[in-house]
Amino acid sequence: MSNKRKVPGSSVYREIPIEFYDLEKNLKKLNISRKELIIIAILCGTDFNPGGIKGIGPKKALKLVKEYKDRWEEIFSTFDWFSYFPYPWMEVFNTFNKMPVEDIDNIEYKTTDKEGIKEFLTQKSFDETAIERSLKGLKNVKTLESFF
């Protein structure tokens, strides 16, 4: 993660502010629940249904969620869901809704194990020259604290 980006067509870098999103604050601002946010995500697109439902973007999805409140089955019954995706929408919803979340109090940062990376990629038949070139440019991961 870098807080600098190269300006296209030049050798100049500019700082990009790191953005933080407060889930509770945003849910309150939108006047929706976490479950409704998941429904919005499903309508707009997730890893399970990239691209979402054609013609539905974030604004329309938010409007539908507020209009139908807890009657999500009605939202999905208006679309031919299976012509878009092989999974039932409820399976996708449950995957996100029941995803285990852990509170992390202390993150331990370590230096990059370049030898371990080289060994792993060599076993996967990657070109050793390309591995060496990539590892030479690889820097140790910054901690979040270094941005503040």
Backbone as JSON Lines, residues from 0, in Angstrom:
{"i":0,"aa":"M","n":[0.85,-1.17,0.0],"ca":[0.0,0.0,0.0],"c":[0.9,1.23,0.0]}
{"i":1,"aa":"S","n":[0.69,2.09,-0.95],"ca":[1.51,3.29,-1.05],"c":[0.61,4.51,-1.0]}
{"i":2,"aa":"N","n":[1.11,5.57,-0.41],"ca":[0.32,6.79,-0.4],"c":[0.82,7.77,-1.47]}
{"i":3,"aa":"K","n":[1.55,7.24,-2.47],"ca":[2.03,8.06,-3.58],"c":[1.67,7.39,-4.89]}
{"i":4,"aa":"R","n":[1.3,8.21,-5.87],"ca":[0.97,7.71,-7.2],"c":[1.71,8.55,-8.23]}
{"i":5,"aa":"K","n":[2.14,7.89,-9.29],"ca":[2.82,8.59,-10.36],"c":[1.78,9.33,-11.21]}
{"i":6,"aa":"V","n":[2.08,10.6,-11.52],"ca":[1.21,11.38,-12.38],"c":[1.38,10.84,-13.8]}
{"i":7,"aa":"P","n":[0.29,10.45,-14.46],"ca":[0.4,9.87,-15.81],"c":[1.16,10.79,-16.76]}
{"i":8,"aa":"G","n":[2.06,10.19,-17.53],"ca":[2.83,10.93,-18.53],"c":[3.98,11.75,-17.96]}
{"i":9,"aa":"S","n":[4.33,11.51,-16.71],"ca":[5.46,12.26,-16.14],"c":[6.21,11.36,-15.16]}
{"i":10,"aa":"S","n":[7.29,11.9,-14.63],"ca":[8.05,11.16,-13.63],"c":[7.78,11.7,-12.22]}
{"i":11,"aa":"V","n":[6.74,12.52,-12.11],"ca":[6.38,13.16,-10.85],"c":[5.41,12.27,-10.07]}
{"i":12,"aa":"Y","n":[5.64,12.19,-8.76],"ca":[4.74,11.45,-7.87],"c":[3.98,12.45,-7.03]}
{"i":13,"aa":"R","n":[2.74,12.15,-6.72],"ca":[1.97,13.01,-5.82],"c":[1.4,12.16,-4.7]}
{"i":14,"aa":"E","n":[1.22,12.8,-3.55],"ca":[0.67,12.09,-2.4],"c":[-0.83,11.9,-2.55]}
{"i":15,"aa":"I","n":[-1.28,10.73,-2.2],"ca":[-2.69,10.39,-2.22],"c":[-3.11,10.16,-0.77]}
{"i":16,"aa":"P","n":[-4.14,10.86,-0.32],"ca":[-4.56,10.62,1.07],"c":[-5.14,9.21,1.22]}
{"i":17,"aa":"I","n":[-4.82,8.59,2.33],"ca":[-5.37,7.27,2.62],"c":[-6.79,7.45,3.13]}
{"i":18,"aa":"E","n":[-7.72,6.69,2.57],"ca":[-9.12,6.83,2.96],"c":[-9.51,5.73,3.94]}
{"i":19,"aa":"F","n":[-10.22,6.12,4.95],"ca":[-10.77,5.19,5.92],"c":[-12.28,5.31,5.89]}
{"i":20,"aa":"Y","n":[-12.95,4.19,5.96],"ca":[-14.41,4.19,5.96],"c":[-14.9,3.59,7.26]}
{"i":21,"aa":"D","n":[-15.73,4.32,7.94],"ca":[-16.31,3.87,9.19],"c":[-17.66,3.24,8.86]}
{"i":22,"aa":"L","n":[-17.75,1.92,8.98],"ca":[-18.96,1.2,8.6],"c":[-20.19,1.73,9.32]}
{"i":23,"aa":"E","n":[-20.12,1.81,10.64],"ca":[-21.29,2.24,11.41],"c":[-21.73,3.65,11.03]}
{"i":24,"aa":"K","n":[-20.77,4.53,10.85],"ca":[-21.07,5.92,10.47],"c":[-21.77,5.97,9.11]}
{"i":25,"aa":"N","n":[-21.28,5.18,8.16],"ca":[-21.88,5.18,6.83],"c":[-23.25,4.52,6.8]}
{"i":26,"aa":"L","n":[-23.41,3.45,7.58],"ca":[-24.73,2.81,7.65],"c":[-25.76,3.79,8.23]}
{"i":27,"aa":"K","n":[-25.34,4.5,9.25],"ca":[-26.23,5.48,9.88],"c":[-26.58,6.6,8.9]}
{"i":28,"aa":"K","n":[-25.59,7.08,8.19],"ca":[-25.8,8.16,7.22],"c":[-26.77,7.73,6.11]}
{"i":29,"aa":"L","n":[-26.63,6.5,5.65],"ca":[-27.51,5.98,4.6],"c":[-28.84,5.46,5.13]}
{"i":30,"aa":"N","n":[-28.93,5.35,6.46],"ca":[-30.13,4.84,7.12],"c":[-30.46,3.41,6.66]}
{"i":31,"aa":"I","n":[-29.42,2.56,6.67],"ca":[-29.59,1.15,6.31],"c":[-28.85,0.29,7.33]}
{"i":32,"aa":"S","n":[-29.14,-1.01,7.3],"ca":[-28.47,-1.97,8.17],"c":[-27.32,-2.64,7.42]}
{"i":33,"aa":"R","n":[-26.52,-3.38,8.13],"ca":[-25.42,-4.13,7.51],"c":[-25.99,-5.14,6.51]}
{"i":34,"aa":"K","n":[-27.1,-5.78,6.86],"ca":[-27.72,-6.75,5.94],"c":[-28.19,-6.06,4.66]}
{"i":35,"aa":"E","n":[-28.72,-4.86,4.8],"ca":[-29.16,-4.12,3.61],"c":[-27.97,-3.71,2.74]}
{"i":36,"aa":"L","n":[-26.84,-3.41,3.38],"ca":[-25.63,-3.1,2.63],"c":[-25.19,-4.33,1.82]}
{"i":37,"aa":"I","n":[-25.33,-5.5,2.4],"ca":[-24.98,-6.73,1.68],"c":[-25.9,-6.9,0.46]}
{"i":38,"aa":"I","n":[-27.18,-6.63,0.62],"ca":[-28.12,-6.73,-0.51],"c":[-27.72,-5.74,-1.6]}
{"i":39,"aa":"I","n":[-27.36,-4.51,-1.21],"ca":[-26.91,-3.52,-2.19],"c":[-25.68,-4.04,-2.94]}
{"i":40,"aa":"A","n":[-24.75,-4.62,-2.2],"ca":[-23.54,-5.16,-2.83],"c":[-23.88,-6.27,-3.82]}
{"i":41,"aa":"I","n":[-24.8,-7.14,-3.45],"ca":[-25.19,-8.24,-4.34],"c":[-25.82,-7.67,-5.61]}
{"i":42,"aa":"L","n":[-26.67,-6.67,-5.47],"ca":[-27.31,-6.06,-6.64],"c":[-26.3,-5.38,-7.55]}
{"i":43,"aa":"C","n":[-25.28,-4.76,-6.94],"ca":[-24.26,-4.03,-7.72],"c":[-23.16,-4.94,-8.24]}
{"i":44,"aa":"G","n":[-22.87,-6.03,-7.52],"ca":[-21.84,-6.96,-7.94],"c":[-20.86,-7.3,-6.84]}
{"i":45,"aa":"T","n":[-20.53,-8.58,-6.72],"ca":[-19.56,-9.08,-5.75],"c":[-18.64,-10.06,-6.47]}
{"i":46,"aa":"D","n":[-17.77,-10.71,-5.72],"ca":[-16.93,-11.75,-6.32],"c":[-17.78,-12.9,-6.86]}
{"i":47,"aa":"F","n":[-18.93,-13.12,-6.28],"ca":[-19.8,-14.22,-6.7],"c":[-20.65,-13.84,-7.91]}
{"i":48,"aa":"N","n":[-20.88,-12.56,-8.1],"ca":[-21.68,-12.1,-9.24],"c":[-21.1,-10.8,-9.8]}
{"i":49,"aa":"P","n":[-19.9,-10.89,-10.4],"ca":[-19.25,-9.69,-10.92],"c":[-20.17,-8.93,-11.87]}
{"i":50,"aa":"G","n":[-20.17,-7.62,-11.73],"ca":[-21.01,-6.8,-12.6],"c":[-22.41,-6.6,-12.07]}
{"i":51,"aa":"G","n":[-22.84,-7.45,-11.15],"ca":[-24.18,-7.3,-10.57],"c":[-25.29,-7.48,-11.58]}
{"i":52,"aa":"I","n":[-26.44,-6.91,-11.25],"ca":[-27.61,-6.98,-12.13],"c":[-27.53,-5.82,-13.11]}
{"i":53,"aa":"K","n":[-27.69,-6.12,-14.39],"ca":[-27.61,-5.09,-15.43],"c":[-28.64,-3.99,-15.15]}
{"i":54,"aa":"G","n":[-28.16,-2.75,-15.19],"ca":[-29.04,-1.61,-14.98],"c":[-29.19,-1.19,-13.54]}
{"i":55,"aa":"I","n":[-28.5,-1.91,-12.61],"ca":[-28.58,-1.54,-11.2],"c":[-27.22,-1.07,-10.73]}
{"i":56,"aa":"G","n":[-27.17,0.18,-10.32],"ca":[-25.96,0.73,-9.73],"c":[-26.22,1.0,-8.26]}
{"i":57,"aa":"P","n":[-25.28,1.64,-7.6],"ca":[-25.42,1.88,-6.16],"c":[-26.67,2.68,-5.78]}
{"i":58,"aa":"K","n":[-26.99,3.73,-6.54],"ca":[-28.14,4.57,-6.2],"c":[-29.45,3.8,-6.34]}
{"i":59,"aa":"K","n":[-29.59,3.08,-7.44],"ca":[-30.82,2.31,-7.65],"c":[-30.93,1.18,-6.63]}
{"i":60,"aa":"A","n":[-29.81,0.54,-6.32],"ca":[-29.82,-0.54,-5.33],"c":[-30.24,-0.01,-3.97]}
{"i":61,"aa":"L","n":[-29.71,1.15,-3.58],"ca":[-30.08,1.76,-2.3],"c":[-31.57,2.08,-2.29]}
{"i":62,"aa":"K","n":[-32.08,2.61,-3.38],"ca":[-33.51,2.93,-3.49],"c":[-34.36,1.67,-3.34]}
{"i":63,"aa":"L","n":[-33.97,0.59,-4.0],"ca":[-34.71,-0.67,-3.91],"c":[-34.71,-1.23,-2.49]}
{"i":64,"aa":"V","n":[-33.54,-1.2,-1.85],"ca":[-33.43,-1.73,-0.49],"c":[-34.34,-0.95,0.46]}
{"i":65,"aa":"K","n":[-34.37,0.37,0.3],"ca":[-35.22,1.18,1.17],"c":[-36.7,0.97,0.86]}
{"i":66,"aa":"E","n":[-37.02,0.79,-0.41],"ca":[-38.41,0.59,-0.82],"c":[-38.96,-0.76,-0.36]}
{"i":67,"aa":"Y","n":[-38.15,-1.81,-0.48],"ca":[-38.61,-3.15,-0.16],"c":[-38.28,-3.57,1.28]}
{"i":68,"aa":"K","n":[-37.5,-2.75,1.99],"ca":[-37.08,-3.02,3.38],"c":[-36.65,-4.48,3.57]}
{"i":69,"aa":"D","n":[-37.36,-5.29,4.31],"ca":[-36.94,-6.67,4.57],"c":[-37.55,-7.68,3.6]}
{"i":70,"aa":"R","n":[-38.14,-7.21,2.52],"ca":[-38.76,-8.11,1.53],"c":[-37.82,-8.3,0.33]}
{"i":71,"aa":"W","n":[-36.61,-8.77,0.64],"ca":[-35.58,-8.88,-0.39],"c":[-35.92,-9.91,-1.45]}
{"i":72,"aa":"E","n":[-36.65,-10.95,-1.07],"ca":[-37.06,-11.96,-2.06],"c":[-37.82,-11.3,-3.21]}
{"i":73,"aa":"E","n":[-38.62,-10.28,-2.88],"ca":[-39.38,-9.56,-3.91],"c":[-38.44,-8.82,-4.87]}
{"i":74,"aa":"I","n":[-37.36,-8.26,-4.33],"ca":[-36.4,-7.57,-5.19],"c":[-35.82,-8.55,-6.2]}
{"i":75,"aa":"F","n":[-35.34,-9.69,-5.7],"ca":[-34.67,-10.64,-6.57],"c":[-35.63,-11.38,-7.49]}
{"i":76,"aa":"S","n":[-36.9,-11.49,-7.1],"ca":[-37.86,-12.18,-7.97],"c":[-38.22,-11.33,-9.2]}
{"i":77,"aa":"T","n":[-37.93,-10.02,-9.15],"ca":[-38.21,-9.17,-10.31],"c":[-37.14,-9.3,-11.39]}
{"i":78,"aa":"F","n":[-36.04,-9.95,-11.05],"ca":[-34.96,-10.17,-12.02],"c":[-34.81,-11.66,-12.27]}
{"i":79,"aa":"D","n":[-34.38,-12.02,-13.47],"ca":[-34.1,-13.43,-13.76],"c":[-32.68,-13.71,-13.25]}
{"i":80,"aa":"W","n":[-32.57,-13.87,-11.94],"ca":[-31.29,-14.01,-11.27],"c":[-30.42,-15.07,-11.91]}
{"i":81,"aa":"F","n":[-30.98,-16.25,-12.2],"ca":[-30.17,-17.36,-12.69],"c":[-29.69,-17.16,-14.13]}
{"i":82,"aa":"S","n":[-30.24,-16.19,-14.84],"ca":[-29.68,-15.89,-16.17],"c":[-28.38,-15.1,-16.02]}
{"i":83,"aa":"Y","n":[-28.19,-14.52,-14.83],"ca":[-26.96,-13.79,-14.54],"c":[-25.92,-14.65,-13.83]}
{"i":84,"aa":"F","n":[-26.4,-15.44,-12.84],"ca":[-25.47,-16.1,-11.94],"c":[-25.91,-17.52,-11.59]}
{"i":85,"aa":"P","n":[-24.94,-18.42,-11.33],"ca":[-25.28,-19.81,-11.03],"c":[-25.67,-20.06,-9.57]}
{"i":86,"aa":"Y","n":[-25.44,-19.09,-8.67],"ca":[-25.72,-19.3,-7.26],"c":[-27.04,-18.63,-6.88]}
{"i":87,"aa":"P","n":[-27.83,-19.25,-6.02],"ca":[-29.01,-18.55,-5.51],"c":[-28.57,-17.3,-4.73]}
{"i":88,"aa":"W","n":[-29.3,-16.21,-4.88],"ca":[-28.91,-14.96,-4.22],"c":[-28.79,-15.13,-2.72]}
{"i":89,"aa":"M","n":[-29.63,-16.0,-2.13],"ca":[-29.61,-16.18,-0.69],"c":[-28.31,-16.84,-0.24]}
{"i":90,"aa":"E","n":[-27.73,-17.71,-1.08],"ca":[-26.43,-18.31,-0.73],"c":[-25.34,-17.25,-0.7]}
{"i":91,"aa":"V","n":[-25.39,-16.34,-1.66],"ca":[-24.41,-15.25,-1.7],"c":[-24.6,-14.37,-0.47]}
{"i":92,"aa":"F","n":[-25.84,-14.04,-0.15],"ca":[-26.14,-13.22,1.03],"c":[-25.61,-13.89,2.29]}
{"i":93,"aa":"N","n":[-25.92,-15.17,2.46],"ca":[-25.49,-15.88,3.67],"c":[-23.96,-15.99,3.78]}
{"i":94,"aa":"T","n":[-23.3,-16.1,2.65],"ca":[-21.84,-16.15,2.66],"c":[-21.27,-14.88,3.27]}
{"i":95,"aa":"F","n":[-21.8,-13.74,2.86],"ca":[-21.31,-12.47,3.41],"c":[-21.82,-12.23,4.83]}
{"i":96,"aa":"N","n":[-23.06,-12.56,5.07],"ca":[-23.67,-12.28,6.37],"c":[-23.07,-13.12,7.49]}
{"i":97,"aa":"K","n":[-22.68,-14.35,7.17],"ca":[-22.17,-15.25,8.2],"c":[-20.64,-15.36,8.19]}
{"i":98,"aa":"M","n":[-20.0,-14.49,7.44],"ca":[-18.55,-14.53,7.35],"c":[-17.94,-14.24,8.73]}
{"i":99,"aa":"P","n":[-17.04,-15.11,9.19],"ca":[-16.44,-14.86,10.51],"c":[-15.56,-13.62,10.49]}
{"i":100,"aa":"V","n":[-15.69,-12.84,11.53],"ca":[-14.91,-11.61,11.67],"c":[-14.2,-11.67,13.01]}
{"i":101,"aa":"E","n":[-12.93,-11.34,12.99],"ca":[-12.15,-11.35,14.23],"c":[-11.71,-9.94,14.56]}
{"i":102,"aa":"D","n":[-11.76,-9.62,15.83],"ca":[-11.19,-8.35,16.29],"c":[-9.69,-8.56,16.43]}
{"i":103,"aa":"I","n":[-8.94,-7.67,15.82],"ca":[-7.49,-7.77,15.89],"c":[-6.98,-6.59,16.69]}
{"i":104,"aa":"D","n":[-6.37,-6.89,17.81],"ca":[-5.84,-5.83,18.66],"c":[-4.41,-5.49,18.3]}
{"i":105,"aa":"N","n":[-3.66,-6.48,17.85],"ca":[-2.24,-6.26,17.63],"c":[-1.81,-6.98,16.35]}
{"i":106,"aa":"I","n":[-1.4,-6.21,15.36],"ca":[-0.93,-6.79,14.11],"c":[0.59,-6.86,14.16]}
{"i":107,"aa":"E","n":[1.12,-8.04,13.85],"ca":[2.57,-8.22,13.87],"c":[3.09,-8.1,12.44]}
{"i":108,"aa":"Y","n":[3.99,-7.17,12.2],"ca":[4.59,-6.97,10.89],"c":[5.96,-7.64,10.86]}
{"i":109,"aa":"K","n":[6.22,-8.35,9.79],"ca":[7.5,-9.03,9.64],"c":[8.17,-8.59,8.36]}
{"i":110,"aa":"T","n":[9.46,-8.85,8.24],"ca":[10.15,-8.54,7.0],"c":[9.76,-9.57,5.96]}
{"i":111,"aa":"T","n":[9.87,-9.19,4.71],"ca":[9.51,-10.06,3.6],"c":[10.48,-11.23,3.5]}
{"i":112,"aa":"D","n":[9.94,-12.43,3.41],"ca":[10.75,-13.64,3.3],"c":[11.06,-13.9,1.82]}
{"i":113,"aa":"K","n":[12.08,-13.2,1.32],"ca":[12.42,-13.3,-0.1],"c":[12.84,-14.71,-0.5]}
{"i":114,"aa":"E","n":[13.58,-15.39,0.35],"ca":[14.0,-16.76,0.04],"c":[12.79,-17.7,-0.03]}
{"i":115,"aa":"G","n":[11.85,-17.52,0.88],"ca":[10.63,-18.32,0.87],"c":[9.81,-18.09,-0.39]}
{"i":116,"aa":"I","n":[9.72,-16.84,-0.8],"ca":[9.0,-16.49,-2.03],"c":[9.68,-17.14,-3.23]}
{"i":117,"aa":"K","n":[11.02,-17.01,-3.27],"ca":[11.8,-17.58,-4.39],"c":[11.61,-19.1,-4.46]}
{"i":118,"aa":"E","n":[11.69,-19.76,-3.31],"ca":[11.51,-21.22,-3.26],"c":[10.12,-21.61,-3.77]}
{"i":119,"aa":"F","n":[9.1,-20.92,-3.28],"ca":[7.71,-21.23,-3.67],"c":[7.51,-21.04,-5.17]}
{"i":120,"aa":"L","n":[7.96,-19.9,-5.72],"ca":[7.76,-19.61,-7.14],"c":[8.57,-20.54,-8.03]}
{"i":121,"aa":"T","n":[9.77,-20.93,-7.57],"ca":[10.59,-21.87,-8.33],"c":[9.89,-23.22,-8.42]}
{"i":122,"aa":"Q","n":[9.27,-23.65,-7.32],"ca":[8.51,-24.92,-7.32],"c":[7.33,-24.85,-8.28]}
{"i":123,"aa":"K","n":[6.82,-23.65,-8.51],"ca":[5.67,-23.46,-9.42],"c":[6.11,-23.17,-10.84]}
{"i":124,"aa":"S","n":[7.39,-23.4,-11.12],"ca":[7.99,-23.28,-12.46],"c":[8.07,-21.85,-12.99]}
{"i":125,"aa":"F","n":[8.16,-20.86,-12.1],"ca":[8.37,-19.49,-12.56],"c":[9.83,-19.34,-12.97]}
{"i":126,"aa":"D","n":[10.08,-18.46,-13.92],"ca":[11.42,-18.2,-14.41],"c":[12.27,-17.57,-13.31]}
{"i":127,"aa":"E","n":[13.44,-18.19,-13.03],"ca":[14.3,-17.72,-11.94],"c":[14.81,-16.3,-12.16]}
{"i":128,"aa":"T","n":[15.1,-15.95,-13.4],"ca":[15.57,-14.59,-13.7],"c":[14.49,-13.57,-13.37]}
{"i":129,"aa":"A","n":[13.26,-13.9,-13.75],"ca":[12.15,-13.0,-13.48],"c":[11.9,-12.89,-11.97]}
{"i":130,"aa":"I","n":[12.03,-14.0,-11.28],"ca":[11.86,-13.99,-9.82],"c":[12.9,-13.08,-9.18]}
{"i":131,"aa":"E","n":[14.16,-13.26,-9.57],"ca":[15.25,-12.44,-9.01],"c":[15.02,-10.96,-9.28]}
{"i":132,"aa":"R","n":[14.63,-10.64,-10.51],"ca":[14.39,-9.24,-10.88],"c":[13.26,-8.64,-10.03]}
{"i":133,"aa":"S","n":[12.2,-9.4,-9.86],"ca":[11.06,-8.91,-9.07],"c":[11.42,-8.76,-7.6]}
{"i":134,"aa":"L","n":[12.16,-9.74,-7.07],"ca":[12.53,-9.69,-5.65],"c":[13.51,-8.55,-5.37]}
{"i":135,"aa":"K","n":[14.34,-8.22,-6.36],"ca":[15.29,-7.13,-6.18],"c":[14.55,-5.81,-5.93]}
{"i":136,"aa":"G","n":[13.42,-5.63,-6.6],"ca":[12.65,-4.4,-6.45],"c":[11.67,-4.44,-5.28]}
{"i":137,"aa":"L","n":[11.54,-5.6,-4.67],"ca":[10.58,-5.75,-3.57],"c":[11.14,-5.19,-2.28]}
{"i":138,"aa":"K","n":[10.38,-4.28,-1.7],"ca":[10.79,-3.69,-0.43],"c":[9.98,-4.32,0.68]}
{"i":139,"aa":"N","n":[10.45,-4.22,1.89],"ca":[9.68,-4.72,3.0],"c":[8.4,-3.92,3.15]}
{"i":140,"aa":"V","n":[7.35,-4.59,3.56],"ca":[6.04,-3.97,3.7],"c":[6.08,-2.89,4.77]}
{"i":141,"aa":"K","n":[5.45,-1.76,4.47],"ca":[5.36,-0.68,5.45],"c":[4.25,-1.01,6.44]}
{"i":142,"aa":"T","n":[4.39,-0.5,7.61],"ca":[3.32,-0.62,8.58],"c":[2.37,0.56,8.37]}
{"i":143,"aa":"L","n":[1.15,0.42,8.8],"ca":[0.2,1.51,8.68],"c":[0.67,2.73,9.46]}
{"i":144,"aa":"E","n":[1.37,2.49,10.57],"ca":[1.83,3.6,11.38],"c":[2.77,4.52,10.6]}
{"i":145,"aa":"S","n":[3.46,4.0,9.6],"ca":[4.42,4.82,8.87],"c":[3.74,5.9,8.04]}
{"i":146,"aa":"F","n":[2.43,5.8,7.86],"ca":[1.71,6.8,7.08],"c":[1.26,7.98,7.94]}
{"i":147,"aa":"F","n":[1.42,7.88,9.25],"ca":[0.88,8.92,10.13],"c":[1.98,9.64,10.88]}
